[in-house]
Amino acid sequence: MNLKKFEWRILLRVLLLFGTLSVASFLLVKGWYVYYVLVIPLIAYQIYEFYRFQRKAHNELEQFVESVHYRDFSRYFDVKHAPVDIQPLRKGFNEINTTFKVISKEKETQYQYLQKILELVDTGILSYEEVGGEVVWMNESLKKMLQLPYLKTIHSMAKRDEELYKEVMTLKPGENKIATAHLERTPFKILLSATAFQTDGKIYKLIAFQNVSEALDETESKAWQKLLSVLTHEIMNSVAPISSLAETLKSRLQQSVVVLNNESGSVDDLEIGIETIRRRSEGLLKFAETYRNLNRITAPNLRKVYVRDIFENLLQLMQPTLEQKSIEIETILKDTDLTIEADINLLEQVLINLVVNAIEAVKDKPDPRIVLTGYTSNNRKIVIKVADNGNGMQPEVLDKIFIPFFSTKKSGSGIGLSLCKQIMMLHKGNIQVQSVEGEGTAFMLQF
């Protein structure tokens, strides 16, 4: 409305100037030079006023354009003290600035809202320019996940985790893939998703990082439980009759030995063979029964326990063995009030298993040492760590140690760490391992 008034004022000035020029032309044609001379100053004044008016309007427009250019929508054009001709223009500029201010505020609110949402989600998000690789934005979740406080270019990731960098660079927009991230020698699985967009003539790539280790572990654990259930059922159903039959055959052979000719020792051989079948059958039954334990734990009895009490009970239980083998054990607990929600009996079973494994690992070391640590990690999880200075494990072994049936010990059953992993999953937590061959191994229980 104000700009309409401004336009009408310009039109009025043009019409007045046109009317004055028409009168001057008429006087000139009629030869009324006296009147013509009197009209000339009026024409000059109108031209001057029109020029001055246009100049003021131009200056006002320049100031408005400058404020828009620098996004200074807080600028106010004084209407009250402005010339009457300029007041409608200034009112129009103020209205436009107010509209821009509202739009800018809404966009800023939406941006802040989106920022907060992206900071709250567990998924890591990274955006970078595809040509130069310059990182435009990365959220806090990604910084915590990969422990990267700052990333100038995407190529800088190669120095921290070369394998993950290669996976990111080969990921095409619209694709999803599972990759492995390596954090403090602890690998974990990440689901990578990519998309691309173009703005200002530049192409940007957006990568989403989602930690799926726990989900994959849970799926894998359930698959193993189903397999073990089938295997143990079939093994026990098949072997139990063999063991019973072997026992019956041995008894019948002993009863018939008085009437059999044993000069060649064939009866003794039969008895030894039958006894071997019986013994191995019973061993296989016990083996299957042991693996049944993996499926017997259903729901932990959770309660609040102090980590210091867990360490104290564990030390009292393991101290005689440690002293006998001359193994030094150290506990580190900066926060003595650190607590977790756990089933104390199941958790002690896990820790005993880990300490026994650590004792086995350091037995050949000249200065055997085991360290128990309790702390809160950067992602606010409670961690109990069991570390040793033993021989460590080879990288290819680390991926298999939690698989049932797998063991690096000659007499091992391969059930211990599998059971530990299942117990930790029942606690809605997980177990991770770090190991360097020749330096030692550390297991982390995360709650």
Secondary structure, DSSP 8 states (H G I E B T S, - for coil): -HHHHHHHHHHHHHHHHHHHHHHHHHHHHHT-HHHHHHHHHHHHHHHHHHHHHHHHHHHHHHHHHHHHHTT-TT-----TTS-TTTHHHHHHHHHHHHHHHHHHHHHHHHHHHHHHHHHHSSSEEEEEETTT-BEEEE-HHHHHHHT-S--SBGGGHHHH-HHHHHHHHH--TT-EEEEEEEETTEEEEEEEEEEEEEETTEEEEEEEEEE-HHHHHHHHHHHHHHHHHHHHHHHHHHHHHHHHHHHHHHHHHHHHTTTS--TTSHHHHHHHHHHHHHHHHHHHHHHHHHHHHHHH------EEEEHHHHHHHHHHHHHHHHHHTT-EEEEEES-TT-EEEE-HHHHHHHHHHHHHHHHHHHTT-SS-EEEEEEEE-TTS-EEEEEEE-S----HHHHTTTTSTT--SSTT--S-HHHHHHHHHHHTT-EEEEEEETTTEEEEEEE-
